[in-house]
Amino acid sequence: MEAKAIIIEGMTFKLGKISPVELMTVAQAGLGLYKKDPDSDTFVIDYSSMRSIETLNTFYTMVFEHTEVQIKDKWLPVKEKGREIWWPESIADNMDALISIVNWFMNDIIFPVFQKSSESKNPSGSLDQSKATTEAVKEKE
């Protein structure tokens, strides 16, 4: 899946490698946390639907482990899997940047995937396989 990179406080971030199962998992964990803001047509945190600490921890961890930051000529995960190592190190204390990463992840990665999925359904509600296959091939090109 190709998503636009984002620049936050002079740092460039992009989606790292993520399997379809991991993408669905992080989406499912995060979808209940967000609602569409009618004023900006973006998704914002819905504090009235807060879930358990474990769900929030899983969601945020997966977002940071699957987002990469460009440091010199390398792309590194914002948070290394299973470790408390952050790139750049100072980002762990920058709540504004971390919130911006989460909002970007939901608005530019998660919601477009599910929007495409819902648009690929035929009137009976079942997935139109030919359209889904065509879209998948286009994304790989």
N, C-alpha and C positions, 0 to 999 in steps of 0.2 A: 504494500500500500504506500502510495506517495502522498505525503502531506507537506504543506509549506513549512519552511523553517520560520522561526520567530526570533526577533532580537529583543532581549530584555536587559536593560542596564548595560548595553554594550556587548553582551554575550549572545552568541547565536546558538539556538537550540533546535533540534529536530527529533522526529520519531526514530527510535532505534529499532533493532530487529525485534519483532513480536509475532508470535504464532497466532493463527486465528482463534485458538482456544484461549490463549492469554488475553487477546483483545476482547473476546466475549466476556471473559471473567472480570476484567477491569471495568468494562462497560456496565455489566450487571451490578457490580459493587457501587459504581458511581451514579448510575441513572437515577436512583431514588434521592440523591443528594442535590439534584439540580432542577430548576424550573425555568421556563422560557420567560424572559423579561419582555413584556409587550412594548416597552419604550425603545429598547435597543435591538430587539429581535435576536438577542444572544441568550445563552443560558448562564444563569447565575446560581450561586449556592442557595438552597432552600433550607434555611436554618430550622424551619418548623418540622422538617422530616429527618432530623438527625438519627442516625442508626447507632449501633453498638460501637464501642471503642475498637473492637476487633475488626469490624467491617471497615471502619474509617482507616485504621492502620493498614489493612490489606490494600485498600484502594490507593491511598497515598503512596505506599511503598511501591506498588506496581507502576504507578505513573512515573515516579522518579527513577525507577530501575529501567524503564523503557523509553526514557527521554535522554538524548545525548546532547552534550555541549561541546562546541568546538574550542579546543585549547591548542593554540598554534596550528599545526597541520594535522592534528588527531581529533577524532570524535570519541569522547569518553562518556560513559553513563553518568548522569547526575548523581546517582547513588549506586554503588556497587552491590550486586545481589548478595544478600545474606550478610553484609558487612556494613559497618557505620563509617564508610569511606565515601566522601562527597567530593564532586568535582564541579567547579573549583571549591576548595575547602571552605571558603568564606560564605558560600551559598547556604550552608546549613543554618546560618544565623540571619539570613535575609528573608524574612517572612513575606515581604512584598513580592520578591522575585519568585518564591516558591508558590504563592497563590496565583501569580500570573502564569506560571507553568501549568498548574492544574487547570485553570480556566481555559488556556490555549488547548490543552489536551482534550478537554471535554468539547469545546466549541469547534475545533478544527479537525479532530480525529474521531472521537466517539460518535457525536451526533451525525456527522455526514455519512458514516458507515451505516448507521441505522436508518437514516433517511433514504439512502440508496436502496437498502433492503426493503423498506416499506413500499417504495416506488416500483420495485420489481415484482410485486404481487399482482396477480390478475384479479378480476372482480370477484372470483369465488373465494379469494383470500389465500389461495395456495401460491407458492412461489412459481413464477414463470421461469423455468429452467433455461430456456433458450436465451432470454434477456440477461439472466444472471451470468450465464456462461460467457456471453458476448462482452459484458462489462468486465468480467474477470480477465479476459484475454486483452482487452483494451488497456487495463491497468498495468499488465505485465509488459506491454510494448514500450 
